[in-house]
């Protein structure tokens, strides 16, 4: 996988691999000692059932290893974050 720079994720729409829109990228959480990116924080779309996702203070915490691409949209592997391709 190509490297994804955190600065390229700011305010991008976040889509799941099934084509549904998860929300808008807000920030990243980084491990301070190693510099590893841990989570992409996402302001969820109002239609998303957030109970399926790890969340904190009304933001979804998407494991950074689930982020597959970041061009026009940030694409997130749905199976990695929910354990299923199905809703």
N, C-alpha and C positions, 0 to 999 in steps of 0.2 A: 504494500500500500504506500502511496506517496505521502510525504509529510504534510500535515495540516497545521498551519500556523494559527495560533489562538486569535491573533488580530484579524484574521480573515473571517472569523465567525461572528463578529459583533453585528447585532441586529439582523441577522439572516433568518429567513424562515427555516424552520426545522421540519423536515419530512421524514416519515418512516419509509422503510423499503417497500411497504404495500401501497404507497402513494398518498396516504392520509397525512394531513398537516398536524403536527404536534404543537407547534407554537413558534415563538420568536426567541432566538438565542440572546441571552442577556449577559453572561459572563462565563468564566472558566474558574475552576478551583484547582490550584496547583499545590503539589507537595513542596514545601519551602526548602527542604534540605536537598532534594534531588532535582527539582525543577520539572518533575513529571506532571503532566496534566492528568488530573483524576476525574473531574466531572465537567460537563457542559451544563450550565444552568439555563433553563428554558422557562419563559413565561408562557404557561399553557394556553392553548386555544380554548375558548369557553365551552366548546362542545366535547372536549376530551374528558374521559373518566380518569381522574388522576389517581384513583385508588390502585391502579395497576402499576404505578410507577413510584420509585423512591422520590420523596419530596421534602422540602424544607422551606418554611415561610412562604408558601404559595408559589414556589418555583420547583420545577422538576429537576432532579439530579440525574443526568444521563451519563453513565460511565463513558469516559472518553474513548475507550477502546471500541465502543459501539459506533462511533462516528466514522462513516465510510468515505465521505466526500464533502467538499465545501466549495462549490462553484456558485451558481445562482442560488442554490439552497444548500443547507447542511443536511446530508442524508444519514439517517441513523438506522442501524440494523435492528429491526423490531424484535426478532427472535432473541437477540442478546439481552434486551432490556425487559421483555415480558415472559420469555421462555416459550413463546408460541408465535407462529405466523398468523394465527386466527385470533379474532376478538372473542 
